[in-house]
Amino acid sequence: MLTDFEKERYGWQMDVPGVGEAGQEKLKHARVLISRAGGVGGLVAFQLAAAGVGTLRIAHAGNLKPSDLNRQLLMTHGHLGRPRAECIKQTLSDLNPLIEIDVIAENMSAENAPRLVGDVDVVIDCAPLFPERFAMNDEAMRQGKPLIECPMYDSDAYLTFFQPGRTGCLRCLHPETPPEWKRRFPVFGAVSGTVACMAAYEAIKYITGIGTNLRNTLLHGDLATMRFRRLPIERRADCPYCPPVNERRSNA
Amino acid sequence: MPKIILPAALRGRMNNPQDEVEVAGATVGDTLRALTNDHPELNDILFTNDQLHPSLRVFVDDQSPLPDQCLATAVKEGSEIVLLPPIAGG
């Protein structure tokens, strides 16, 4: 049941056709995992907290550095040198104290992925390193959890919605780690925030049942040229990480 | 001539960055070889051991050729070839 305050707080989004009280209840009971709350993940978390997703689990290690602040909008100048996890928790709690915010001061790895993915409904991948992305992908596929993939670089933004049994996975899209990938990448917060907001809406659509998710489709946006394309992507027949196409999994 | 669309992730590696280039060729392989002849700095991103890098995604006229047939895929006047390398900025 939504409280009277919740009905007022979320009233404008409950007016979106197909949402209503039932859709808001779904958001209230949803659990979402976000890998890192940087330039992309921070804005994903901000939007989902504002929308009233009941439980946000966020994995992000380390202490806040000055170079984070051009894009990591959950972070504040006053937290420099302190754990990012503290700042993430405080900012999101200030925005919406009605939701559970479970911030874990760890980055995603093959070791912790089973625990972190275990009880969530949707996983959103916002890590800046391929080993973290692959660890999250592999566990999401193993547990049958939808995975929203939303990387960016400079003015490029990619977005797709992987759903075990219905689509391929990150390993189908990019089987190998590119050796030239560097931890530091060119980024304005306006670009990382753009793909983040679209990724957050993919999660909202999935949870509430409105709209259509980007299954088997890669959206590429180049914000320098403002050219956007929807491109077909597919499951690789020999992918060892994807469950069989017709196998029914939880949330499938 | 076919046109190759270059995303920011590739433009950033070019000595003379361009959003798109027109190149001669009857197949994807022809056009990518023409591209790397003009821009050899892209060769290591696009190819490994003379084969397409397995994580590079190539789309021709908004369709996705099978990886093992990609280089032989025919292109025509006005075809648009989109190259998307893996990125992980988050």
Chai-1 contact restraints between the chains, C-beta under 6 A:
chainA,res_idxA,chainB,res_idxB,connection_type,confidence,min_distance_angstrom,max_distance_angstrom,comment,restraint_id
A,R36,B,G90,contact,1.0,0.0,6.0,A-B,restraint_1
A,G38,B,G90,contact,1.0,0.0,6.0,A-B,restraint_2
A,V40,B,G90,contact,1.0,0.0,6.0,A-B,restraint_3
A,G41,B,G90,contact,1.0,0.0,6.0,A-B,restraint_4
A,C126,B,G90,contact,1.0,0.0,6.0,A-B,restraint_5
A,A127,B,G90,contact,1.0,0.0,6.0,A-B,restraint_6
A,P128,B,A88,contact,1.0,0.0,6.0,A-B,restraint_7
A,P128,B,G90,contact,1.0,0.0,6.0,A-B,restraint_8
A,F130,B,A88,contact,1.0,0.0,6.0,A-B,restraint_9
A,R133,B,A88,contact,1.0,0.0,6.0,A-B,restraint_10
A,P151,B,I87,contact,1.0,0.0,6.0,A-B,restraint_11
A,P151,B,A88,contact,1.0,0.0,6.0,A-B,restraint_12
A,P151,B,G89,contact,1.0,0.0,6.0,A-B,restraint_13
A,M152,B,G89,contact,1.0,0.0,6.0,A-B,restraint_14
A,Y153,B,A9,contact,1.0,0.0,6.0,A-B,restraint_15
A,Y153,B,I87,contact,1.0,0.0,6.0,A-B,restraint_16
A,Y153,B,G89,contact,1.0,0.0,6.0,A-B,restraint_17
A,D154,B,A8,contact,1.0,0.0,6.0,A-B,restraint_18
A,D154,B,G12,contact,1.0,0.0,6.0,A-B,restraint_19
A,S155,B,A8,contact,1.0,0.0,6.0,A-B,restraint_20
A,D156,B,P7,contact,1.0,0.0,6.0,A-B,restraint_21
A,D156,B,A8,contact,1.0,0.0,6.0,A-B,restraint_22
A,D156,B,A9,contact,1.0,0.0,6.0,A-B,restraint_23
A,H174,B,S55,contact,1.0,0.0,6.0,A-B,restraint_24
A,H174,B,P86,contact,1.0,0.0,6.0,A-B,restraint_25
A,P175,B,P54,contact,1.0,0.0,6.0,A-B,restraint_26
A,P175,B,S55,contact,1.0,0.0,6.0,A-B,restraint_27
A,E176,B,P54,contact,1.0,0.0,6.0,A-B,restraint_28
A,E176,B,S55,contact,1.0,0.0,6.0,A-B,restraint_29
A,P178,B,S55,contact,1.0,0.0,6.0,A-B,restraint_30
A,P178,B,P86,contact,1.0,0.0,6.0,A-B,restraint_31
A,F185,B,G89,contact,1.0,0.0,6.0,A-B,restraint_32
A,V187,B,G89,contact,1.0,0.0,6.0,A-B,restraint_33
A,D222,B,P7,contact,1.0,0.0,6.0,A-B,restraint_34
A,A224,B,A8,contact,1.0,0.0,6.0,A-B,restraint_35
A,T225,B,D19,contact,1.0,0.0,6.0,A-B,restraint_36
A,L231,B,F59,contact,1.0,0.0,6.0,A-B,restraint_37
A,P232,B,S64,contact,1.0,0.0,6.0,A-B,restraint_38
